[in-house]
């Protein structure tokens, strides 16, 4: 929920500073890192946070800031149940939990696991490993090597 919050385009400096109550320096650095060099959210150079460790590594973000982000996320509907519908990706229905697990698998599993346990083709494995980290399933399906069968295998794991 915290990563969805800080990576969302509606989470501006003002939101982090005034509503969440973060130190201004932390809010500035979170938005700057997420938005990339051009300073605009939603462009090719964005660097979304992929785990809490990368968020915690931002200067002026520490335990207190993370606690405030968690509290804000819970209080403002950023926490979603795993069984909730996520939507369709390449014609496949995903729950929030399935989407989260598939994304985590694509970002963290080693090549052998992806090929031999998940059942992905070697070219798909190579593409995933070479391009990751991914911020969303939609980034994964932009790879020409990823087809519906690959996505179904990630979902089913």
ZIDA-V705127 format. One line per field, one symbol per residue. ss: DSSP state (@ for helix, = for strand, . for the rest). burial: 1 if it has 9 or more other C-alpha atoms within 8 Angstrom, else 0. Layout:
BEGIN
ss=???
burial=???
END
This chain:
BEGIN
ss=.@@@@@@.....@@@@@@@@...@@@@@@@@@@@@................@@@@@......@@@@@@@@@@@@@.........=====..====@@@@@@@@@@@@@..@@@@@@@....@@@@@@@@@@.....@@@@@......@@@@@@@@@.
burial=1110111000101011100101100111111111110000100001011100011101001000110111011100010000010100100011111110111111101010111001010001111110000110101110000111011111100
END
